[in-house]
């Protein structure tokens, strides 16, 4: 059984991409076969790639998506350039100074402590908006997950009831007149 191209749906997906303000400049084209859209072209950031997939999946009749869109930039962008752009995006966040990006081959790893899990998601989204980012890995910790140094020390050194905030068991004493064997 052959795969059936759907030229009408292909036109609809391509039109949706061309009408999107952020994606129109890239001239992306779509082919739809058996309801699965395959888009070809280039975008400059991971956030644009993710947005493009959302646009494609929102077109009625599209049942699936196969990614063939690459992330590329005009000219040469090395890891130092990407790291600078990520830092710039993070700097727009109120807690951005608490997040440190490291970049290797376009993949950003975020380190630091943020107020909560929503802040971590915001930092990941900010990193994904930077040009040249091909992936984001988070090693962020939310403040709620951070222990005080004393809690960390007690949790590592003492594994008793006090360190787990559990009541101590009463000591067992032999009953008067019992044989303590």
C-alpha positions as CSV (number, residue, x, y, z in Angstrom):
1,X,0.0,0.0,0.0
2,X,1.6,3.3,-1.1
3,X,1.9,6.5,0.8
4,X,-0.6,9.1,-0.3
5,X,0.7,12.7,-0.7
6,X,-1.9,15.3,0.3
7,X,-1.1,18.4,-1.8
8,X,-4.1,20.4,-0.3
9,X,-2.9,19.9,3.3
10,X,0.7,20.5,2.2
11,X,-0.4,24.0,0.9
12,X,-2.4,24.6,4.2
13,X,0.7,23.9,6.4
14,X,3.0,25.9,4.1
15,X,0.5,28.8,4.3
16,X,0.3,28.6,8.1
17,X,4.1,28.8,8.2
18,X,4.3,31.7,5.8
19,X,1.6,33.6,7.7
20,X,3.4,33.3,11.1
21,X,5.3,36.5,11.7
22,X,8.3,34.8,13.3
23,X,8.6,32.0,10.8
24,X,7.7,33.8,7.5
25,X,11.2,35.1,6.8
26,X,12.6,31.5,6.7
27,X,10.5,30.4,3.7
28,X,9.8,27.0,5.2
29,X,8.0,24.4,3.0
30,X,5.8,21.5,4.0
31,X,5.0,18.2,2.4
32,X,2.2,16.1,4.0
33,X,1.9,12.4,3.3
34,X,-0.7,10.2,5.0
35,X,-1.4,13.1,7.4
36,X,2.2,13.4,8.5
37,X,3.8,16.8,7.9
38,X,7.5,17.1,7.0
39,X,8.9,20.6,7.0
40,X,12.2,21.4,5.4
41,X,14.3,24.5,5.9
42,X,16.4,26.4,8.5
43,X,15.6,28.4,11.6
44,X,18.0,30.2,13.9
45,X,17.0,28.9,17.3
46,X,15.6,26.0,19.2
47,X,12.6,28.1,20.3
48,X,11.8,28.9,16.6
49,X,12.0,25.2,15.8
50,X,9.7,24.3,18.7
51,X,7.2,27.1,17.6
52,X,7.3,25.9,14.0
53,X,6.3,22.4,15.2
54,X,3.4,23.9,17.2
55,X,2.2,25.8,14.1
56,X,2.3,22.7,12.0
57,X,0.5,20.5,14.5
58,X,-2.2,23.2,14.8
59,X,-3.3,22.8,11.2
60,X,-6.5,20.7,11.0
61,X,-5.9,17.4,9.3
62,X,-2.2,17.1,10.4
63,X,-1.9,13.8,12.3
64,X,1.8,13.8,12.9
65,X,5.1,15.7,12.4
66,X,8.5,14.7,11.2
67,X,11.2,17.2,11.8
68,X,13.6,18.1,9.0
69,X,14.2,21.7,10.0
70,X,17.8,22.4,11.1
71,X,19.0,25.2,13.3
72,X,21.6,27.3,11.6
73,X,22.7,30.9,11.7
74,X,24.0,33.4,9.2
75,X,27.8,33.3,9.3
76,X,30.0,31.6,11.9
77,X,28.6,31.3,15.4
78,X,30.8,29.4,17.9
79,X,30.0,28.2,21.4
80,X,31.4,31.4,22.9
81,X,29.0,33.4,20.8
82,X,26.1,31.2,21.7
83,X,27.0,31.4,25.4
84,X,27.0,35.2,25.2
85,X,23.6,35.2,23.5
86,X,22.2,32.8,26.1
87,X,23.6,35.0,28.9
88,X,21.9,38.0,27.3
89,X,18.5,36.2,27.2
90,X,18.9,35.1,30.8
91,X,19.8,38.6,31.8
92,X,16.3,39.7,30.9
93,X,14.9,37.5,33.7
94,X,14.8,38.8,37.3
95,X,16.9,35.9,38.5
96,X,19.1,35.6,35.4
97,X,22.3,36.5,37.3
98,X,21.8,33.3,39.3
99,X,22.0,31.1,36.2
100,X,25.3,30.1,34.5
101,X,25.2,28.7,31.0
102,X,27.8,26.4,29.5
103,X,27.8,25.6,25.8
104,X,29.2,22.7,23.9
105,X,28.5,22.2,20.2
106,X,25.3,24.4,20.5
107,X,23.9,22.5,23.5
108,X,23.4,24.7,26.5
109,X,23.6,23.3,30.1
110,X,22.2,25.6,32.7
111,X,23.6,25.7,36.3
112,X,22.5,27.6,39.4
113,X,19.7,28.1,41.8
114,X,16.4,29.7,40.8
115,X,13.3,30.6,43.0
116,X,11.1,27.7,41.8
117,X,10.4,25.2,39.1
118,X,8.5,27.8,37.0
119,X,11.6,30.0,37.1
120,X,13.7,27.0,35.8
121,X,11.2,26.6,32.9
122,X,11.6,30.3,32.1
123,X,15.4,30.0,32.1
124,X,15.2,27.0,29.8
125,X,12.9,28.9,27.4
126,X,15.2,32.0,27.5
127,X,18.2,29.8,26.6
128,X,16.2,28.2,23.7
129,X,15.6,31.7,22.2
130,X,19.3,32.4,21.7
131,X,20.7,32.0,18.2
132,X,22.6,28.9,17.5
133,X,21.2,26.8,20.5
134,X,20.4,23.3,19.4
135,X,19.5,21.8,22.8
136,X,19.0,22.8,26.4
137,X,19.8,20.7,29.5
138,X,18.9,22.0,32.9
139,X,21.0,21.4,36.0
140,X,19.1,24.1,37.8
141,X,17.9,23.7,41.4
142,X,14.8,25.4,42.8
143,X,15.2,27.2,46.1
144,X,12.7,24.9,47.7
145,X,15.0,22.0,46.9
146,X,18.1,23.6,48.5
147,X,19.1,22.5,52.0
148,X,20.9,24.7,54.5
149,X,24.5,23.7,55.1
150,X,23.5,22.4,58.6
151,X,20.7,20.2,57.1
152,X,23.2,18.9,54.5
153,X,25.8,18.1,57.2
154,X,23.3,16.3,59.4
155,X,21.8,14.4,56.5
156,X,25.2,13.1,55.5
157,X,26.9,12.6,58.9
158,X,24.0,11.4,61.1
159,X,21.5,8.9,60.0
160,X,19.6,8.8,63.2
161,X,16.0,9.7,64.1
162,X,17.0,13.4,65.0
163,X,18.4,14.0,61.5
164,X,15.2,12.7,59.9
165,X,12.9,14.7,62.3
166,X,11.5,11.5,63.6
167,X,10.8,10.8,67.3
168,X,13.4,8.7,69.0
169,X,12.2,5.3,70.1
170,X,12.0,4.7,73.8
171,X,14.8,2.6,75.1
172,X,13.8,-0.9,76.0
173,X,14.5,-1.8,79.6
174,X,14.1,-5.3,81.0
175,X,11.0,-5.7,83.2
176,X,11.7,-6.0,86.9
177,X,12.3,-9.7,87.8
178,X,12.7,-10.7,84.1
179,X,15.7,-12.9,83.2
180,X,18.0,-10.7,81.0
181,X,19.4,-13.5,78.8
